[in-house]
Structures are given as structure tokens and as C-alpha cells.
């Protein structure tokens, strides 16, 4: 792989300038497993200059995480892992390694610092929270919904009037909340099948643009070669519409609001469903991205817990249901703040059909 060229003609930035300005730490490794390039953010993260890193074996600067068993020759990814650097300090990052196309043996490593990219995958706490929500939903549905019907009927017998309208409106609102909570109590297996996700994404986008996202730009940035995913059609459609609605609400006070739908195939992507469980390949990625301000810092690590919401009027059930449905399909959902300028990313990782 030749050195990165200098700036191009006509004042346009060349590859060297673009590489240096990337909003994520990147290290390029040559076929001899030595560092060939490191951009500015990599220098900051590792507390070493590129000059000192170039030519050094990768293991001497940044020992790769894991035992290498998940590497398949195409790439490798491990999330929320702690690595001890050459300077002796530890960093917690998302570590992604990919082959450089048309350059045999060359690899690029990206490091997403956990300070700016929170991985919210599966954990024992979230699984326990989901089980607690199931129990709460079943109990509330039984203990509250039936009496609500009686209250509504009694209010109607009183006759028309402002007080009657107030009572019936509030009863209907509470009943709708209980209906949403009952979604958690459905423990039946969720059937999955091989699906082309693009018709589902197109349908979700049309629903958004025709209703709650009318007047907002919803861009599409798709990998056209994505293979079928193993999903439940109705569940995935519900998930994407839910995330698009959240994104629309997040950009409500933003100048030039933008929502972006992206897809990608992540070679070597493997994530553990829970501590102690084997790592499973989840290469199908769907992202819903918005340029809103993101979740408040004090709840960012708990967004997928039931009854946690960053909105005053929020019920904290939407993202918890997304998490449940993703787990039912064998996938995961993650939240991150990425890019420059920072944008909110809700990332869905799903299994490939037939894998």
C-alpha cells in the first residue's frame, strides 16, 4: 500500500488531509503487522505520536483484544473491551478491524472510545429489567384495565359534560398505556424468516414521511449488496417506525433537522448475548441517525430499561420494547453519539439468514 498522497489539485483535500481529519481513531497496519499510519485521534487516544508508532509492531503499541478466534480473514469487531496500551494505561473502546480492499495483508483498525460511543448491548441487568417489565405488565393489565372499563361506563352514565369528558379521556389514556405495557407480557416465540430488509425500510420511511416526519429530510444511505436477514417482518417494521418517530421527536427543536437511514454488512461482527455466552455473528446493520442533541448524560446508559425516558411526557416503554423485540429475533440494539458534528445513532445488529 503506497503512502497516502498529499493534497490534490484545485485546492481539494487529498487522502492525507482527509485521513488526518477523520472523526474516529484509525490505525493502518501493513502486511508485516506493523503500524504504517495513525491519524490525529489515534495519537490522542493512545497518547503517542504517529512518528513514534510508525514501523512498530501492532502488539507493541496496541495488543488486539480477544484470542483471535473470531477473526475470519475478512475483519474483526469486539465492543466495549478494555485494552492495555504501550504506555501502561487502559482504554475502553469498540475495536473494529477491517481488511483494506485490493491491498492484500493491509488492515485498518478503528477505535471508538467508550466516552463517545456507549455500547448498550445485552447485559444481565437489561435482561432482568425486561423480565421485571413482563411481570409488571401482566399484573397491571389484570389489576387495572378491568376496573377502568367500569369507571368509563359509570362516567358515561353521568351524562354529557366537561367532567365526563375529562374522566373518559384520562381513562382512555391510561388504557392505551396498559395496552403498550402488555406488549412486554407476550412471551411466545417470535418466528423469524429470511427477509430482504429494503422493502421494510422503504415502507417505514413512507409511513414516517406521510405522518410524524412530514417536512423532515429522511436520507437513505444503503449498502446495495446486503444479503437477507433473519427477522420477523412485523417486529422489524415496528422497531424501525418506533426509532424514526423517536428521531423525529429528537430533532424537534433543531435547525435543519435531519434523519438518516443506513445499512451495512459488518464482516467479523460478533457480539455476546450475555456475559459468559458465546459470541454470535450479527453482520446485518441498520442505523437510524439524527442530528438532535441526544439523550441526557444521566440516563444514556439506561435508555433501554423500562420506564426510563429523556422526555418529560415520555413513558419509557418505546426503546425497552425495541430491545425486547431485537432480543427475540436474536439481535441487539445499541445507542451511541458519533461523528463530527456528533449525531445520535441507534444501531440494530441482526443475524444473516441461513447463518
C-alpha positions in Angstrom: 0.0 0.0 0.0 1.6 3.3 -1.1 1.9 6.3 1.3 -1.1 8.5 1.5 -0.9 11.2 -1.2 -0.6 14.8 -0.5 -3.4 17.3 -1.1 -4.9 17.1 -4.6 -5.1 19.8 -7.2 -7.7 22.7 -7.3 -7.4 23.1 -3.5 -9.3 19.9 -2.7 -8.0 17.9 0.3 -6.1 14.8 -0.5 -6.2 11.5 1.2 -3.6 12.5 3.8 -5.7 15.5 4.9 -8.9 13.5 4.9 -7.3 10.7 6.9 -6.0 13.1 9.5 -9.4 14.7 9.9 -11.5 11.5 10.3 -13.7 11.8 13.4 -12.6 8.4 14.7 -9.3 7.0 15.7 -7.8 4.9 12.8 -4.6 2.9 12.6 -3.4 1.3 9.3 -1.4 -1.9 9.6 0.9 -3.3 6.9 1.3 -7.0 5.9 4.1 -7.4 8.3 1.8 -6.5 11.2 3.5 -3.1 11.7 1.8 0.3 12.0 2.0 2.3 8.8 -0.3 5.3 9.6 -2.2 6.7 12.6 -4.4 9.7 12.4 -4.8 12.6 14.9 -7.5 11.0 17.1 -5.4 7.7 17.3 -2.5 9.8 18.6 -4.7 11.4 21.2 -6.3 8.2 22.3 -3.0 6.3 22.6 -1.0 9.3 23.8 1.7 8.6 21.2 2.7 10.5 18.1 2.4 8.9 14.6 6.1 9.3 14.2 6.8 7.1 17.2 4.2 4.5 16.2 5.1 4.0 12.5 7.2 0.9 12.0 6.4 -0.5 15.4 4.7 -4.0 15.7 1.0 -3.5 16.4 1.3 -5.7 19.6 3.9 -3.4 21.0 1.6 -0.4 20.8 -1.9 -1.8 21.0 -2.3 -5.6 21.7 -5.5 -6.6 19.9 -8.3 -7.8 22.2 -9.6 -11.4 22.4 -7.8 -14.6 21.4 -8.3 -14.1 17.6 -10.7 -17.0 17.3 -13.4 -14.7 15.9 -11.2 -13.5 13.0 -12.4 -14.9 9.7 -10.0 -13.3 7.3 -12.5 -10.5 6.5 -12.4 -8.5 9.6 -13.0 -8.5 13.3 -15.0 -6.5 15.8 -15.3 -6.5 19.6 -17.3 -4.0 21.6 -16.8 -2.3 25.0 -13.5 -4.0 25.6 -10.6 -2.8 27.8 -7.1 -2.8 26.2 -3.8 -2.0 27.9 -1.7 0.3 25.7 2.1 0.5 25.4 2.1 3.4 27.9 0.6 1.2 30.5 -2.8 2.9 30.7 -6.1 1.2 29.9 -8.6 2.3 27.4 -12.2 1.1 26.9 -13.1 1.1 23.3 -15.1 -0.5 20.5 -12.4 -2.2 18.4 -13.1 -2.8 14.7 -10.5 -4.3 12.3 -11.2 -4.5 8.5 -9.2 -5.6 5.5 -8.2 -2.9 3.0 -9.7 -3.8 -0.3 -7.3 -4.5 -3.2 -4.3 -4.4 -0.8 -3.5 -7.9 0.4 -2.5 -8.1 4.0 -3.2 -4.4 4.8 -5.7 -3.7 7.6 -7.4 -0.7 9.1 -8.3 -0.6 12.8 -10.8 1.9 14.2 -11.1 2.6 17.9 -14.4 4.2 19.2 -13.8 5.5 22.7 -16.5 4.4 25.1 -16.6 8.1 26.3 -18.3 9.0 23.0 -19.7 5.7 21.8 -21.6 3.9 24.6 -22.3 0.3 23.8 -25.7 -0.7 25.1 -25.9 -4.3 24.0 -27.2 -7.2 26.0 -26.4 -7.5 29.7 -27.7 -9.4 32.7 -29.2 -6.2 34.1 -31.1 -5.4 30.9 -32.4 -9.0 30.7 -33.6 -8.8 34.3 -35.2 -5.4 33.6 -37.1 -6.9 30.7 -38.3 -9.8 32.9 -39.4 -7.3 35.5 -41.4 -5.3 32.9 -43.1 -8.5 31.8 -44.3 -9.2 35.3 -45.3 -5.6 35.9 -47.3 -5.5 32.6 -49.2 -8.7 33.3 -50.0 -7.6 36.8 -51.2 -4.1 35.8 -53.2 -5.4 32.9 -55.1 -7.7 35.2 -55.5 -5.4 38.2 -56.1 -2.1 36.5 -57.6 -2.5 33.0 -60.9 -4.2 34.0 -61.8 -1.6 36.7 -61.0 1.1 34.1 -63.9 -0.2 31.9 -66.2 0.2 34.9 -65.1 3.7 35.6 -65.5 4.7 31.9 -69.0 3.2 31.8 -70.0 5.0 35.1 -68.8 8.3 33.7 -70.9 7.9 30.6 -74.0 7.3 32.7 -73.5 10.6 34.4 -74.2 12.3 31.1 -72.5 14.7 28.8 -70.4 17.4 30.3 -66.9 18.7 30.8 -66.2 16.5 33.8 -67.4 13.4 32.0 -65.2 14.2 29.0 -62.2 14.7 31.3 -62.8 11.3 33.0 -63.3 9.3 29.8 -60.2 11.0 28.2 -58.0 10.1 31.1 -59.3 6.6 31.3 -58.7 6.1 27.6 -55.1 7.4 28.1 -54.4 5.0 30.9 -55.9 2.1 28.9 -53.6 2.9 26.0 -50.6 2.9 28.3 -51.6 -0.5 29.6 -52.0 -1.8 26.1 -48.4 -0.8 25.4 -47.2 -2.5 28.6 -49.0 -5.7 27.5 -46.6 -5.9 24.6 -44.0 -7.0 27.2 -46.1 -9.8 28.5 -46.1 -11.7 25.2 -43.5 -14.4 25.7 -44.5 -16.5 22.7 -41.6 -17.4 20.4 -41.1 -14.7 17.7 -40.9 -16.5 14.3 -38.1 -15.3 12.0 -37.5 -15.9 8.3 -35.2 -14.8 5.6 -36.2 -11.3 4.5 -35.0 -8.6 2.2 -34.9 -5.6 4.6 -35.2 -2.9 2.0 -38.9 -3.1 1.3 -39.5 -3.0 5.1 -37.2 0.1 5.4 -38.9 1.7 2.4 -42.4 1.1 4.0 -41.3 2.5 7.3 -39.8 5.6 5.7 -43.1 6.2 3.7 -45.1 5.9 6.9 -42.8 8.4 8.6 -42.8 11.0 5.7 -46.6 10.7 5.4 -47.2 11.4 9.1 -45.0 12.2 12.0 -41.9 13.1 10.0 -43.6 15.2 7.4 -41.3 18.1 6.3 -38.1 16.5 7.7 -35.3 15.2 5.5 -35.0 11.4 5.8 -31.9 10.3 3.9 -31.1 6.8 2.7 -27.5 5.5 2.7 -27.7 1.8 1.8 -25.3 -1.0 1.1 -26.9 -2.4 -2.1 -25.3 -5.8 -1.7 -26.8 -6.6 1.7 -27.9 -10.3 2.0 -31.3 -11.4 3.5 -31.5 -11.1 7.3 -33.2 -13.4 9.7 -36.0 -11.3 11.1 -39.7 -11.1 11.9 -41.2 -8.7 9.4 -43.8 -7.2 11.7 -41.4 -6.8 14.6 -38.6 -5.2 12.4 -41.2 -2.8 10.9 -42.4 -1.8 14.3 -38.9 -1.3 15.5 -37.8 1.0 12.6 -41.0 3.1 12.8 -40.5 3.5 16.5 -36.9 4.6 16.1 -37.9 7.0 13.3 -40.6 8.5 15.5 -38.0 8.9 18.3 -35.6 10.6 15.9 -38.3 13.0 14.7 -39.1 14.0 18.3 -35.3 14.4 19.0 -34.8 16.9 16.2 -38.0 18.9 17.0 -36.0 21.9 18.2 -33.1 21.5 15.8 -32.3 23.9 13.0 -32.2 22.0 9.7 -33.3 18.7 11.2 -32.0 15.5 9.5 -32.7 11.8 9.9 -30.6 9.3 8.1 -31.3 5.6 7.5 -28.2 3.5 6.8 -27.4 -0.2 6.2 -24.1 -2.0 6.1 -22.6 -5.5 6.3 -20.1 -5.8 9.1 -17.6 -8.6 8.4 -16.4 -10.3 11.6 -19.1 -8.6 13.7 -19.7 -10.9 16.7 -21.4 -10.0 20.0 -22.1 -11.9 23.1 -25.8 -12.1 24.0 -24.9 -12.1 27.7 -21.9 -12.5 30.0 -20.4 -16.0 29.6 -22.3 -16.7 26.4 -20.6 -17.5 23.1 -20.2 -14.6 20.6 -22.7 -14.8 17.8 -22.3 -13.3 14.3 -24.6 -10.3 13.8 -23.3 -8.8 10.5 -26.5 -7.0 9.3 -26.5 -3.4 10.5 -29.4 -0.9 10.3 -28.9 2.6 11.7 -31.4 5.3 12.4 -29.3 8.6 12.8 -30.5 12.1 13.8 -28.8 15.4 14.4 -30.7 16.0 17.7 -28.9 16.7 21.0 -29.0 13.0 22.1 -30.1 11.5 25.4 -29.3 13.3 28.7 -26.0 12.0 30.1 -27.6 10.8 33.4 -29.8 8.3 31.5 -27.7 7.4 28.4 -26.6 4.1 29.9 -30.1 3.1 30.8 -32.1 4.1 27.7 -33.3 0.5 27.1 -34.5 0.0 30.7 -38.3 0.1 31.1 -39.8 3.4 32.4 -36.6 5.4 31.5 -37.2 8.4 29.2 -35.5 11.7 28.4 -38.8 13.4 27.6 -41.0 14.8 30.4 -44.1 13.3 28.8 -42.3 10.1 27.8 -43.4 6.7 29.3 -40.0 5.0 28.8 -41.5 2.0 27.1 -40.7 2.5 23.4 -36.9 1.7 23.5 -37.5 -1.0 26.1 -39.9 -2.7 23.6 -37.3 -2.2 20.8 -34.7 -4.0 22.9 -37.2 -6.9 23.7 -38.1 -7.4 20.1 -34.5 -7.3 18.9 -33.5 -9.9 21.5 -36.5 -12.1 20.5 -35.0 -12.0 16.9 -31.5 -12.9 18.1 -30.2 -9.3 17.6 -29.2 -6.3 19.7 -29.8 -2.6 19.7 -27.1 0.0 20.6 -27.1 3.7 21.3 -24.1 6.0 20.5 -23.1 9.5 19.8 -20.8 9.5 16.8 -19.3 11.7 14.1 -18.3 15.3 13.8 -20.6 17.1 14.5 -21.9 14.5 16.8 -25.2 12.7 15.8 -27.3 10.2 17.7 -27.1 6.7 16.3 -29.5 3.8 17.1 -27.8 0.8 15.7 -29.6 -2.5 15.0 -27.4 -5.6 14.6 -29.2 -8.7 13.2 -28.2 -12.2 12.1 -27.8 -13.1 8.5 -30.4 -15.6 7.1 -29.0 -19.1 7.0 -26.1 -18.4 9.3 
